[in-house]
Amino acid sequence: MSLGHTVGLLTHPDQEWEAIRNEKESVTKLYFTHILFLALVPAAAGFYGATQVGWQIGSGPVTKLTLASGFQLAALFYAAMLVGIYIIGRFIDFFAATYGVRDENPRGVTLAAYTATPVFLLGVIAVYPNIWVNMLVAFIAIAYSVYLLYEGLPILMKIPEDRGFMFATSVLTVGLVMFVGLLAISVIIWSVGVGPVFVS
């Protein structure tokens, strides 16, 4: 049923968060019915866009990655998304008691996964690697994900909205720190020879 929530989160998020709360999915089921599939969208789109379409700066030549390099980077990106959702989810569970959450079932990974849904879906734009178009769509996707976070956290965790606002802000801060950390790790990985290889 996890993928069934996708449309609902985009059209009537309040009711969908209530439905998600009532389901009590395990982390394993959530990964196999939602995260593993949706995380493939931006990874596969990026692979296709970078190796088959390519990008162009100004009137310069079209630049593409080799198939091997594109696959390697897409696989690393896919793995980073899967791990990132889990880590942020565990941070949410760790913070839960601080904000008065009284629930025997940890819901951090659930919140992280469904909040990331717009980013996963709109990642399809990577098939057309134009920097301005990609940046605009990324902004829209991230903005809606932030909205889902602030809207869904109080519902999913069953806490007052004012406390949910502070909790969501903490989660957002952790997400930003993780993003910066991911950029740093990317630089390190590239420096040891796992960087992009362009078609000559």
C-alpha positions as CSV (number, residue, x, y, z in Angstrom):
1,M,0.0,0.0,0.0
2,S,3.0,2.3,0.4
3,L,3.1,3.4,-3.2
4,G,-0.6,4.1,-3.0
5,H,0.1,6.9,-0.6
6,T,2.1,8.8,-3.2
7,V,-0.8,10.4,-5.0
8,G,-2.5,11.2,-1.7
9,L,0.5,13.0,-0.3
10,L,0.4,15.3,-3.4
11,T,-3.3,15.9,-3.4
12,H,-4.6,15.6,0.2
13,P,-1.7,15.3,2.5
14,D,-3.5,15.7,5.8
15,Q,-5.8,12.7,5.2
16,E,-2.9,10.7,3.8
17,W,-0.7,11.3,6.8
18,E,-3.6,10.0,9.0
19,A,-3.9,6.9,6.8
20,I,-0.1,6.3,7.0
21,R,-0.3,6.6,10.8
22,N,-3.0,4.0,11.1
23,E,-1.0,1.5,9.0
24,K,2.0,1.0,11.3
25,E,4.4,-0.3,8.6
26,S,7.6,-1.9,9.5
27,V,10.9,-0.3,8.2
28,T,11.6,-3.4,6.1
29,K,8.1,-3.3,4.5
30,L,8.4,0.4,3.9
31,Y,11.7,-0.1,2.0
32,F,10.4,-2.9,-0.1
33,T,7.1,-1.2,-1.0
34,H,8.1,2.4,-1.3
35,I,11.7,3.6,-0.9
36,L,13.5,1.1,-3.1
37,F,11.2,1.8,-6.0
38,L,10.9,5.6,-5.8
39,A,14.6,6.2,-5.1
40,L,15.3,4.5,-8.4
41,V,13.5,7.4,-10.3
42,P,16.1,10.1,-9.8
43,A,19.0,7.6,-10.0
44,A,17.8,6.1,-13.3
45,A,16.8,9.5,-14.7
46,G,20.2,10.9,-13.9
47,F,22.0,8.0,-15.5
48,Y,20.0,8.3,-18.7
49,G,20.4,12.1,-18.8
50,A,24.1,12.1,-18.1
51,T,25.0,9.3,-20.5
52,Q,22.4,9.6,-23.4
53,V,21.3,13.3,-23.5
54,G,24.2,15.1,-22.0
55,W,24.4,18.8,-20.9
56,Q,25.7,21.9,-22.5
57,I,27.1,25.1,-21.1
58,G,26.3,28.1,-23.3
59,S,27.2,27.3,-26.9
60,G,29.8,24.8,-25.9
61,P,29.9,21.1,-26.9
62,V,27.5,18.6,-25.4
63,T,29.1,16.7,-22.5
64,K,28.2,13.2,-21.6
65,L,29.5,10.6,-19.1
66,T,30.6,7.1,-20.2
67,L,28.2,4.3,-19.4
68,A,30.5,2.8,-16.8
69,S,31.0,6.2,-15.0
70,G,27.3,7.1,-15.2
71,F,26.3,3.7,-13.8
72,Q,28.8,4.0,-11.0
73,L,27.7,7.5,-10.0
74,A,24.0,6.6,-10.2
75,A,24.6,3.5,-8.0
76,L,26.4,5.6,-5.4
77,F,23.6,8.2,-5.5
78,Y,21.0,5.5,-5.1
79,A,22.8,4.0,-2.1
80,A,23.2,7.5,-0.6
81,M,19.5,8.1,-0.8
82,L,18.6,4.7,0.8
83,V,21.1,5.2,3.6
84,G,20.2,8.9,4.1
85,I,16.5,8.1,4.6
86,Y,17.4,5.5,7.3
87,I,19.8,7.8,9.1
88,I,17.5,10.8,9.2
89,G,14.7,8.4,10.3
90,R,16.8,7.2,13.2
91,F,17.6,10.8,14.2
92,I,13.9,11.5,14.3
93,D,13.3,8.5,16.6
94,F,16.2,9.7,18.8
95,F,14.6,13.2,19.1
96,A,11.1,11.9,19.6
97,A,11.2,11.6,23.4
98,T,12.5,15.2,23.7
99,Y,9.4,16.5,22.0
100,G,6.9,14.4,24.0
101,V,6.2,11.7,21.5
102,R,4.4,8.8,23.2
103,D,4.4,6.0,20.7
104,E,5.7,2.4,21.0
105,N,6.3,2.2,17.3
106,P,9.2,4.3,16.0
107,R,8.0,6.3,13.0
108,G,11.1,8.2,12.0
109,V,12.0,6.3,8.9
110,T,8.3,6.4,7.8
111,L,8.3,10.2,8.2
112,A,11.6,10.6,6.3
113,A,10.6,8.3,3.5
114,Y,7.2,9.9,2.8
115,T,8.5,13.4,3.2
116,A,11.1,12.7,0.5
117,T,8.4,11.5,-2.0
118,P,8.3,14.8,-4.0
119,V,12.1,14.7,-4.4
120,F,12.0,11.2,-5.6
121,L,9.2,11.8,-8.1
122,L,10.4,15.1,-9.5
123,G,13.9,13.6,-9.8
124,V,12.6,12.3,-13.2
125,I,13.6,15.8,-14.6
126,A,17.2,14.6,-14.5
127,V,16.6,12.9,-17.9
128,Y,16.9,16.4,-19.3
129,P,20.1,17.8,-17.6
130,N,19.6,21.5,-18.1
131,I,20.9,23.3,-15.0
132,W,18.2,26.0,-14.9
133,V,15.3,23.6,-15.4
134,N,16.8,21.1,-12.9
135,M,17.3,23.8,-10.3
136,L,13.7,25.1,-10.6
137,V,12.2,21.6,-10.3
138,A,14.6,20.8,-7.4
139,F,13.4,23.9,-5.6
140,I,9.8,23.0,-6.1
141,A,10.4,19.4,-4.9
142,I,12.3,20.5,-1.8
143,A,9.8,23.2,-0.9
144,Y,6.9,20.6,-1.1
145,S,9.0,18.1,0.9
146,V,9.5,20.7,3.6
147,Y,5.8,21.4,3.6
148,L,5.0,17.7,4.0
149,L,7.5,17.6,6.9
150,Y,5.8,20.4,8.8
151,E,2.3,19.3,8.0
152,G,2.8,15.5,8.6
153,L,5.1,15.4,11.7
154,P,2.4,16.5,14.2
155,I,-0.1,14.1,12.7
156,L,2.2,11.1,12.4
157,M,3.7,11.7,15.9
158,K,0.4,12.8,17.4
159,I,1.8,15.9,19.2
160,P,0.5,19.5,19.3
161,E,1.3,21.6,16.3
162,D,3.5,24.1,18.2
163,R,5.7,21.2,19.4
164,G,5.6,19.6,16.0
165,F,6.9,22.8,14.4
166,M,9.9,22.8,16.7
167,F,10.5,19.1,16.1
168,A,10.2,19.5,12.3
169,T,12.7,22.4,12.4
170,S,15.2,20.2,14.2
171,V,14.7,17.5,11.6
172,L,15.2,20.0,8.8
173,T,18.4,21.1,10.5
174,V,19.7,17.6,10.6
175,G,18.8,17.1,7.0
176,L,20.8,20.2,6.0
177,V,23.8,19.1,8.0
178,M,23.6,15.6,6.3
179,F,23.5,17.3,2.9
180,V,26.6,19.3,3.6
181,G,28.3,16.1,4.9
182,L,27.3,14.3,1.7
183,L,28.9,17.0,-0.4
184,A,32.1,16.6,1.6
185,I,32.1,12.8,1.2
186,S,31.5,13.3,-2.5
187,V,34.6,15.4,-2.8
188,I,36.6,12.8,-0.9
189,I,35.3,10.0,-3.1
190,W,36.2,11.9,-6.2
191,S,39.7,12.6,-4.9
192,V,40.4,8.8,-4.7
193,G,39.4,8.2,-8.3
194,V,35.7,7.6,-8.3
195,G,34.9,10.8,-10.2
196,P,33.0,11.3,-13.5
197,V,34.6,10.1,-16.7
198,F,33.5,12.0,-19.8
199,V,33.0,10.7,-23.3
200,S,35.9,11.9,-25.3
